[in-house]
Amino acid sequence: MFLKLSFPSLLHSTHVCLSCFIFLCCRLCSVRTVSWIYLSLSLLLLFLPDLGSDAPPVTISVASDLHVGGVILKLVEKTQIKRDWSDHALWWEQKQQWLLRTAWTLEKYGIHADARLLFMPQHKPLKLGLPNGITLRLRASFSCPVFQTVMGICRMLNIRHPEELSLLRPVEEKKKKKDKDLAEEIYDLTEVPLSSGTLMSRPCLYNGMPAHFVDSPQMEAIYKMLSVTQPPPAPEVIAKQYRPASVVDKAHINGRWLDSSRCLMQQGIQENDRLWLRFKYAAFYDIEPKYDVVRLTQLYEQARWAILLEDVDCTEEEMMLFGALQYHISKVAQSEPQMLSTNAAMDDLESALMSLEVKMEGENSSASEFNVIVCFRPKRLTLKGYKQYWFKFQDTSISYFKSKEESIGEPIQQINLRGCEVAPDVNVASQKFLIRLLIPAPEGMNEVYLRCENEQQYAQWMAACRLASKGKSLADSSFQSEIQSIRSFLAMQKTNSHGNAPAGDESINTHSLVSPRYHKKYKPKQLTPRILDAYQNVAQLSLTDALMRFLQIWQALPDFGLSYVVVRFKGSRKDEVLGIAPNRLIRIDLGVGDVVKTWRYNNMKQWNVNWDIRQMAIEFDGNVNIAFSCVTADCKIVHEFIGGYIFMSTRSREKSDTLNEELFHKLTGGHEAL
């Protein structure tokens, strides 16, 4: 039996809530199934923020079997406002949920009469800070997962491989009283139409830029700011930026990343709020300067600020080289910004010729012997001394002996370098040529240092180790080109004793090119000759080559790509630091900074998250199990980092035109994924 009640005058003339009103009617009619009546006949109050905060809600009568699309239709008809409502959707405030499945009924969603529903646009203005310091105001999706929102932003800005980027809450700058009154310049892109479809690896460009940037000179100027490097920042600008003083400070920054599986509204982001767009995963795939003008520029800017704010540690010699490259890039970008375009056909031809030449040279060599010195160093700050051995490199393994005479017999040990981590530790001025190897082992990673006697030996061994880590032998066609690349890198670090700098270069602002630590340590007149010496070694590079070289040196730093989180391991009574790298996890002692243990992703069997107690558990080969809870970040952030890096490793050139979004969410979403 269906009972229809209609007492609108009673409901609106007295201060009786809808729940009490329905309950009273049920008591009068002796109906026991109150919940059924409650769902079958209700008045919904719908709010329209577009009409202003003081606008009264719109009341509509609904049944429990009415679908969400029907609710929206009734609402639009009752408002009698003629406009485009296609971007609007219902937001359930109490549940922090968008009602995007318009075919679902109210009963299926579990919506009752006390639900507070807001009918609002899904795309809203957002202030977005880019790595180069520019702030854009653009329309972003507040209803889809952040991963898709970033895809839309990158599509608008012509940034390929959006899976490498994400959004995070900004760190507040140190502002003085006189700076608070200065209005920030914001560039408006809210009129740019939102595109749809998949993000192709090579978008269609008009005059070197997307079509929506060709509409006006103002839009072209904005695109130029996105694609051309900014001048070196003034020292006072650097001083205002937040600079992490410890690894704990770096860990707190990583707690600001947004959840890629949830939308902006679910994470408390409101219209016109400020967020940062940054490269989150240090796994930069398939960089093509011809198509990645904005991507390459923004990546360089993020790397430059990481150096200037000492987010990544580097030696004094490397800092001078970074300063010289910044100076050169700034000069070339101002005079010839179009140099980012390259001739792809000529590049392919030169690459093919080089490959043929190297292949012919490499066919005759499959093994090599060098006299090097080796040191085993399991911890970061406990280097005692070196022991000298005779080493033999063959295929992808190195064997070492007490002397050359004993090299015909059994080695002391043979180490397979396939899958190992290879990093340089070089100081040309002091003739320090170390190769740092992280060798996979069942209990984690063994750290080994090789010390070479000279530059030539270092270039050969470094090239051999890099190839062996990828499973390639010395007979590989890329061996000689790898040696040449390493030698050119070393040549950049050599100081020029002649110091023949062009006239006028003595006036460079050196404090804009190095981190604040060197502002205190050296005066500008002391820094100038050192930076100019390094500049002589890079002055002939094109803009593209200089940008790529800057990124290569940045990626070669020992701490590159490490994201830190303070954790508490199961069974431990003290906090420790977990370093998350593109291919491994590192356990670091918080007190002294020593590396306690390293685990590689390719030895990982599975990882799980207990969402109730917010604890992660990881199982590695060899029955190695670890578990920890996160202190400075939600465990979802760590889970997303690990899953994200595993996803990055699945990319290949054959699949580069499409992005497997489903796989990304499977690896990073957890039980909260949509």
C-alpha positions in Angstrom: 0.0 0.0 0.0 1.4 3.4 -1.0 0.4 6.3 1.1 0.9 9.8 -0.4 1.0 12.7 2.1 1.0 16.3 1.2 1.3 18.9 4.0 3.4 21.7 2.4 1.6 24.4 4.4 2.3 22.7 7.7 6.0 22.1 6.8 6.7 25.7 5.7 4.6 27.5 8.3 6.1 25.9 11.4 9.7 25.4 12.5 9.6 21.6 12.2 12.5 19.7 10.6 11.7 17.4 7.8 12.7 14.2 9.7 10.4 15.1 12.6 7.6 16.0 10.2 7.7 12.6 8.4 8.1 10.7 11.8 4.9 12.5 13.1 3.0 11.6 10.0 4.0 8.0 10.3 2.8 7.9 14.0 -0.5 9.4 13.0 -0.9 6.8 10.3 0.4 3.9 12.4 3.1 3.2 9.8 6.1 1.2 11.3 8.4 1.2 8.2 9.5 4.8 8.7 12.7 4.4 6.8 10.8 3.3 3.7 8.5 6.3 3.9 11.6 8.5 4.6 13.2 7.4 1.3 10.0 7.3 -0.8 8.8 10.8 -0.1 11.3 13.6 0.7 11.9 17.3 0.1 15.5 18.0 -0.9 17.2 21.3 -0.2 19.7 22.1 -3.0 22.2 25.0 -2.8 23.5 26.9 -5.8 26.8 28.7 -4.8 26.7 30.5 -8.2 23.7 32.5 -7.0 25.7 33.8 -4.0 26.3 32.7 -0.4 23.1 34.4 0.8 20.8 32.9 -1.8 18.1 30.6 -0.3 18.2 26.9 -1.2 15.9 25.5 -3.8 13.4 22.9 -2.5 12.3 20.1 -4.7 10.2 17.0 -3.9 11.8 13.7 -4.8 11.2 9.9 -4.5 13.8 7.4 -3.5 13.8 5.8 -7.0 14.6 9.1 -8.8 18.0 9.2 -10.4 20.5 11.9 -10.0 19.9 13.2 -13.5 16.3 13.6 -12.7 17.1 15.6 -9.6 19.3 18.0 -11.7 16.5 18.3 -14.3 14.0 19.3 -11.6 16.4 21.7 -10.1 17.2 23.5 -13.4 13.5 23.7 -14.3 12.6 25.2 -10.9 15.3 27.8 -11.0 14.2 29.0 -14.5 17.7 30.3 -15.2 18.7 29.8 -18.8 22.4 29.1 -19.0 24.9 26.3 -19.8 24.6 23.8 -16.9 26.7 21.1 -18.6 29.7 21.5 -16.3 27.6 21.5 -13.1 27.2 18.4 -10.9 25.9 17.7 -7.3 28.4 17.7 -4.4 27.4 15.9 -1.3 28.9 18.0 1.5 28.6 15.6 4.4 30.1 12.6 2.5 32.6 14.8 0.6 31.5 13.1 -2.6 30.5 14.1 -6.1 27.4 12.5 -7.5 28.7 11.9 -11.0 26.8 8.7 -11.8 23.7 10.4 -13.0 21.9 7.1 -13.7 22.2 6.1 -10.0 19.1 6.6 -7.9 19.0 8.5 -4.6 18.4 5.3 -2.7 21.5 3.7 -4.3 23.7 6.6 -3.2 22.1 6.5 0.2 20.9 10.1 0.1 18.3 11.1 2.7 16.4 14.3 3.2 19.0 15.8 5.5 21.7 15.6 2.8 23.3 18.9 2.0 23.7 19.0 -1.8 25.5 21.7 -3.7 25.0 22.2 -7.4 28.3 23.7 -8.6 30.7 23.7 -11.5 33.2 20.8 -11.7 35.9 23.0 -13.2 36.9 26.0 -11.2 39.7 28.6 -11.2 43.0 27.5 -9.5 46.2 29.4 -8.8 49.1 27.3 -10.0 52.7 27.9 -9.1 55.1 26.5 -11.7 58.7 25.5 -11.1 60.0 28.6 -12.8 58.2 30.8 -10.2 55.4 32.0 -12.5 51.8 31.8 -11.2 49.0 30.9 -13.5 45.3 31.1 -13.0 43.5 28.4 -14.9 40.4 26.3 -14.8 41.1 22.8 -13.4 38.8 19.8 -12.6 37.7 19.7 -9.0 35.7 16.5 -9.5 38.0 13.9 -11.1 41.1 12.3 -9.4 44.1 14.6 -9.1 45.9 12.3 -11.6 43.4 13.3 -14.3 43.4 16.9 -13.2 47.2 17.0 -13.7 46.7 15.4 -17.1 44.4 18.2 -18.1 46.7 20.9 -16.9 49.7 19.4 -18.7 47.7 19.0 -21.9 46.9 22.8 -21.7 50.5 23.7 -21.0 51.9 21.3 -23.6 53.8 19.1 -21.1 54.2 15.5 -22.2 54.3 12.6 -19.7 52.1 14.2 -17.0 52.5 11.0 -14.9 55.8 12.4 -13.7 54.2 15.5 -12.2 51.7 16.1 -9.4 50.2 18.8 -7.2 51.3 19.7 -3.7 50.4 22.4 -1.1 52.9 25.2 -1.2 55.4 26.1 1.4 55.0 29.6 2.7 57.7 32.1 1.8 59.4 34.3 4.4 57.8 37.7 3.7 58.8 41.0 5.2 56.2 43.7 6.1 57.1 45.8 3.0 56.7 42.7 0.7 53.2 42.0 1.9 51.8 45.1 0.1 53.3 44.0 -3.2 50.6 42.5 -5.5 51.7 39.2 -7.1 51.5 39.0 -10.9 49.2 36.3 -12.0 48.8 35.3 -15.6 45.2 34.4 -16.5 44.4 31.3 -18.6 40.8 30.7 -17.4 39.5 31.5 -20.9 41.4 28.6 -22.5 38.9 25.9 -23.5 39.3 22.6 -21.8 40.3 19.9 -24.2 39.5 16.2 -24.0 41.1 13.0 -25.3 44.3 11.2 -24.6 47.6 13.1 -24.2 49.7 12.1 -27.3 53.4 12.1 -27.1 53.7 14.7 -29.9 50.9 17.2 -29.8 49.9 19.4 -32.8 51.7 22.7 -32.7 51.1 26.0 -34.6 54.2 28.2 -34.9 55.8 26.0 -32.2 53.0 26.3 -29.6 49.5 24.9 -29.0 46.6 26.5 -30.8 45.1 28.2 -27.8 48.3 30.2 -27.2 48.2 31.6 -30.7 44.9 33.5 -30.2 46.5 36.8 -29.0 49.9 38.4 -28.4 49.2 38.2 -24.6 48.7 34.5 -24.8 51.9 34.1 -26.9 53.8 36.1 -24.3 52.6 33.7 -21.6 53.7 30.7 -23.6 57.1 32.3 -24.0 57.4 32.6 -20.3 56.6 28.9 -19.9 59.1 27.8 -22.5 62.1 30.1 -22.0 64.3 29.9 -18.9 64.0 32.7 -16.3 67.0 35.0 -15.5 69.0 34.1 -12.4 67.1 35.1 -9.3 68.3 38.0 -7.2 70.1 36.9 -4.0 67.2 38.5 -1.9 64.7 36.3 -3.8 66.7 33.2 -3.0 66.9 34.2 0.7 63.1 34.6 0.9 62.5 31.0 -0.3 62.0 28.2 2.2 65.3 26.3 2.5 65.2 22.9 4.3 67.9 22.9 7.0 67.8 19.1 7.7 66.5 15.8 6.3 63.5 16.2 8.6 62.6 19.5 7.0 62.8 17.7 3.6 60.6 15.0 4.9 57.9 17.5 6.0 57.8 18.9 2.4 56.9 15.4 1.1 53.9 15.4 3.4 52.3 18.1 1.3 51.7 16.0 -1.9 48.1 15.6 -2.8 46.5 12.2 -3.1 46.4 11.3 -6.8 43.3 9.0 -6.3 41.0 11.7 -4.8 39.7 14.9 -6.3 40.7 18.4 -5.2 37.4 19.0 -3.3 37.8 15.8 -1.3 41.2 17.2 -0.1 39.9 20.5 1.1 41.0 22.5 -2.0 38.7 25.4 -2.8 38.2 27.7 -5.7 41.2 30.1 -6.3 43.3 28.2 -3.8 47.1 28.1 -4.5 48.9 24.8 -5.4 52.3 24.0 -6.8 52.8 21.9 -10.0 56.1 19.9 -9.6 57.9 16.9 -11.0 57.2 14.3 -8.3 58.9 11.2 -9.8 62.6 11.5 -10.6 62.2 9.3 -13.7 62.2 11.5 -16.7 61.3 9.5 -19.8 61.8 10.2 -23.5 62.8 13.9 -23.3 62.8 15.3 -26.9 63.8 18.9 -26.9 61.9 19.5 -30.1 58.6 18.5 -28.6 59.3 19.1 -24.9 60.1 22.8 -24.8 57.9 23.6 -21.8 58.7 20.3 -20.1 62.5 20.7 -20.5 62.4 24.3 -19.3 60.3 23.6 -16.2 62.4 20.6 -15.3 65.5 22.7 -15.6 64.0 25.4 -13.3 63.0 22.8 -10.7 66.5 21.4 -10.8 68.1 24.9 -10.6 66.0 25.7 -7.5 66.9 22.3 -5.9 70.6 23.3 -6.3 70.2 26.9 -5.1 68.1 25.9 -2.0 70.4 23.0 -1.3 67.6 20.5 -1.5 70.3 18.2 -3.1 73.8 18.2 -1.8 76.7 18.8 -4.2 80.4 19.5 -3.9 81.9 23.0 -4.1 83.4 22.2 -7.5 80.0 21.0 -8.8 78.3 24.2 -7.5 80.7 26.3 -9.6 79.9 24.2 -12.6 76.1 24.6 -12.0 76.7 28.4 -11.6 78.6 28.5 -14.9 75.9 26.6 -16.7 73.1 28.9 -15.3 75.1 31.9 -16.5 75.6 30.4 -19.9 71.9 29.3 -20.3 70.7 32.8 -19.2 72.9 34.5 -21.8 71.9 32.2 -24.7 68.2 32.1 -23.8 68.0 35.9 -23.9 69.8 36.2 -27.2 68.6 33.1 -29.1 65.5 31.6 -27.4 64.6 29.7 -30.6 67.6 27.5 -30.3 65.5 24.9 -28.5 64.3 23.7 -31.9 66.5 21.1 -33.4 66.7 19.3 -36.7 65.4 15.8 -35.9 66.5 14.4 -39.3 70.1 15.5 -38.8 70.1 14.2 -35.2 68.9 10.8 -36.4 71.5 10.6 -39.1 74.3 11.6 -36.7 73.1 9.1 -34.2 73.0 6.3 -36.8 76.6 7.1 -38.0 77.9 7.2 -34.4 76.2 3.9 -33.6 77.8 2.3 -36.7 81.3 3.7 -35.8 81.1 2.6 -32.2 79.8 -0.9 -33.2 82.8 -1.4 -35.5 85.2 -0.4 -32.7 83.5 -2.4 -30.0 83.3 -5.8 -31.7 86.9 -6.7 -30.9 86.7 -6.2 -27.1 84.8 -8.3 -24.7 87.0 -8.2 -21.6 89.5 -5.7 -20.1 91.9 -5.5 -17.1 92.7 -2.5 -15.0 94.6 -2.1 -11.8 92.3 -0.3 -9.5 91.8 0.2 -5.8 88.6 -1.0 -4.1 87.0 -0.1 -0.8 83.9 -1.7 0.8 81.9 0.9 2.7 78.7 -0.3 4.2 77.9 3.0 5.9 77.9 6.6 4.7 80.2 8.3 7.1 82.5 5.5 8.2 85.1 5.4 5.3 88.3 4.0 6.9 90.8 3.1 4.1 91.4 1.5 0.8 92.7 -1.9 -0.1 94.4 -2.4 -3.4 93.5 -5.3 -5.7 93.9 -6.4 -9.3 90.5 -6.2 -11.0 89.3 -7.9 -14.2 86.1 -6.8 -16.0 84.4 -9.4 -18.2 80.9 -9.5 -19.6 78.8 -7.9 -16.8 80.9 -9.0 -13.8 84.0 -7.9 -12.1 86.4 -10.2 -10.4 89.2 -9.1 -8.0 92.5 -10.7 -7.0 95.4 -9.9 -4.6 97.7 -9.2 -7.5 98.1 -9.4 -11.3 100.0 -12.7 -11.0 97.1 -14.4 -9.2 94.5 -13.2 -11.8 94.9 -16.5 -13.7 93.5 -18.4 -10.8 90.3 -18.2 -8.8 89.2 -14.7 -7.8 88.7 -13.6 -4.2 85.2 -12.7 -5.2 83.2 -12.2 -8.4 80.5 -9.5 -8.4 77.7 -9.4 -11.0 76.8 -5.8 -11.8 73.5 -6.5 -13.5 70.9 -4.5 -11.8 73.3 -2.6 -9.6 73.2 1.2 -9.0 76.2 3.1 -10.4 77.0 6.7 -9.2 80.1 8.9 -9.6 82.0 10.5 -6.8 84.5 12.7 -8.6 86.6 15.8 -7.8 88.8 16.6 -10.8 90.8 19.3 -9.0 91.9 16.9 -6.3 92.2 14.0 -8.7 89.5 12.0 -6.9 87.9 9.4 -9.2 85.5 7.1 -7.3 82.8 4.9 -8.6 80.0 4.1 -6.1 78.3 0.7 -6.6 75.2 -0.5 -4.8 75.2 -4.3 -5.4 71.8 -6.2 -4.9 72.0 -8.7 -2.1 69.3 -10.8 -0.4 69.4 -8.8 2.8 69.4 -5.4 1.0 72.2 -3.7 -0.9 76.0 -3.9 -0.5 77.8 -0.6 -1.0 81.2 -0.8 -2.8 83.5 2.0 -3.9 86.1 1.7 -6.7 88.9 4.2 -6.8 90.6 4.7 -10.2 94.1 6.0 -10.6 93.4 8.6 -13.3 90.8 10.2 -15.6 91.2 7.7 -18.5 90.8 4.7 -16.2 87.8 6.2 -14.5 86.1 6.9 -17.9 86.6 3.3 -19.0 85.4 1.7 -15.8 82.5 4.1 -15.3 81.3 3.3 -18.8 81.7 -0.4 -18.3 79.9 -0.4 -15.0 77.0 1.6 -16.4 76.6 -0.8 -19.3 77.0 -3.9 -17.0 74.2 -2.5 -14.7 71.9 -2.7 -17.8 73.0 -6.2 -18.7 75.4 -5.1 -21.5 79.0 -6.1 -22.0 82.0 -4.1 -23.2 81.3 -5.3 -26.8 78.1 -3.2 -26.8 78.0 -0.5 -29.5 77.5 2.2 -27.0 80.7 1.6 -25.0 82.9 4.1 -26.7 80.2 6.8 -26.9 79.6 6.3 -23.1 83.3 6.8 -22.5 83.3 10.0 -24.6 80.3 11.3 -22.7 82.0 10.8 -19.4 85.2 12.5 -20.6 83.3 15.5 -21.8 81.6 15.7 -18.4 85.0 15.6 -16.7 86.3 18.3 -19.0 83.6 20.7 -17.8 84.9 20.4 -14.2 88.5 21.3 -15.1 89.4 24.9 -14.2 90.8 27.2 -16.9 94.1 28.6 -15.7 94.2 31.3 -18.3 90.8 32.8 -17.3 90.4 34.7 -20.6 86.8 35.8 -19.9 85.1 38.2 -22.3 85.1 41.8 -21.3 82.2 42.8 -19.1 81.7 39.3 -17.6 83.5 40.3 -14.4 80.2 42.1 -13.3 78.1 38.9 -13.1 76.0 38.6 -10.0 77.6 35.4 -8.6 75.3 35.3 -5.6 72.4 34.6 -8.0 74.2 31.5 -9.3 75.1 29.7 -6.1 73.4 28.6 -2.9 73.3 30.9 0.2 76.0 28.8 1.9 78.6 30.2 -0.6 77.2 33.8 -0.1 78.6 33.6 3.5 81.7 31.7 2.6 83.0 33.8 -0.3 82.8 37.3 -1.5 81.6 38.0 -5.1 85.1 38.9 -6.3 86.3 35.4 -5.0 83.4 33.6 -6.7 83.7 35.4 -10.1 87.0 33.9 -11.4 86.0 30.4 -10.3 82.6 30.5 -12.1 84.2 32.1 -15.2 86.8 29.4 -15.2 84.1 26.7 -15.3 82.2 28.9 -17.9 85.0 28.5 -20.4 84.3 24.8 -20.6 80.6 25.2 -21.4 80.6 28.5 -23.4 80.3 26.7 -26.7 77.2 24.6 -25.8 73.9 25.3 -27.5 70.9 26.2 -25.3 69.5 22.7 -25.6 72.9 21.0 -24.9 73.4 23.3 -21.9 70.0 22.5 -20.4 70.5 18.7 -21.0 74.0 18.9 -19.5 72.7 20.7 -16.4 70.1 18.0 -15.9 72.6 15.2 -16.5 75.0 16.5 -13.8 72.0 17.1 -11.5 70.9 13.5 -12.0 74.4 12.2 -11.3 74.5 13.7 -7.8 74.5 11.0 -5.1 71.3 12.2 -3.4 69.4 12.9 -6.6 65.8 11.7 -6.7 65.6 10.9 -3.0 62.3 11.8 -1.3 62.5 11.6 2.5 59.8 10.5 5.0 60.3 10.1 8.8 59.0 6.7 9.8 59.0 4.3 12.8 60.0 0.8 11.9 58.2 -2.0 13.6 60.0 -3.1 16.7 62.1 0.1 16.9 61.8 2.7 19.6 63.1 5.6 17.6 62.2 7.5 14.5 64.3 6.9 11.3 64.3 8.3 7.8 63.1 6.3 4.8 64.6 7.6 1.5 62.5 6.8 -1.6 64.5 6.6 -4.8 63.4 5.8 -8.3 64.7 2.2 -7.9 65.2 1.5 -4.2 64.2 2.2 -0.6 66.9 3.4 1.8 66.8 3.2 5.6 68.8 6.1 7.1 69.8 6.6 10.8 68.2 9.9 11.7 71.0 10.7 14.3 74.1 10.4 12.2 72.8 10.1 8.6 74.3 6.7 8.0 72.7 4.4 5.5 71.5 1.4 7.5 70.0 -0.7 4.7 68.9 -0.5 1.1 66.3 -2.5 -0.7 65.7 -2.5 -4.4 62.2 -2.6 -6.0 63.1 -5.4 -8.4 63.7 -7.6 -5.3 60.2 -6.7 -3.9 57.7 -9.4 -3.9 54.7 -7.4 -2.6 53.8 -4.5 -0.4 50.6 -4.0 1.7 49.0 -1.2 3.6 47.0 -1.7 6.8 44.7 1.3 6.3 43.2 1.0 9.8 46.5 1.4 11.7 48.2 3.3 8.8 51.1 0.9 8.6 53.0 -0.4 5.5 54.5 -3.9 5.2 56.9 -4.9 2.4 58.2 -8.4 1.5 61.4 -8.8 -0.4 63.2 -11.9 -1.9 65.0 -14.1 0.6 62.2 -13.9 3.2 63.1 -10.3 4.1 60.1 -8.4 5.6 59.9 -4.9 6.9 57.0 -2.8 8.4 56.8 0.8 9.4 54.4 3.6 10.2 54.8 7.1 8.8 55.4 10.1 11.1 55.7 13.1 8.7 53.4 12.0 5.9 50.4 9.8 5.4 51.2 6.3 4.5 49.2 6.8 1.3 52.0 9.2 0.1 54.7 6.5 0.6 52.4 3.9 -1.0 51.9 6.2 -4.0 55.7 6.9 -4.4 56.5 3.2 -4.5 53.7 2.3 -6.8 54.4 5.3 -9.0 58.0 4.4 -9.5 57.1 0.8 -10.4 54.6 2.3 -12.9 57.4 4.5 -14.4 59.5 1.4 -14.9 56.8 -0.2 -17.1 56.9 2.6 -19.7 58.4 1.8 -23.1 58.8 3.6 -26.4 56.2 1.4 -28.0 53.6 2.5 -25.5 54.6 6.1 -25.2 51.6 7.4 -27.1 49.1 6.2 -24.5 49.1 6.4 -20.8 47.8 3.3 -18.8 45.8 5.2 -16.3 44.2 2.1 -15.0 47.5 0.5 -14.1 48.7 3.7 -12.4 45.6 3.6 -10.1 46.1 -0.1 -9.4 49.6 0.5 -8.2 49.1 3.7 -6.3 45.4 3.9 -5.4 45.0 1.4 -2.5 41.5 0.7 -1.2 40.6 4.4 -1.4 41.1 4.5 -5.2 38.1 5.3 -7.3 
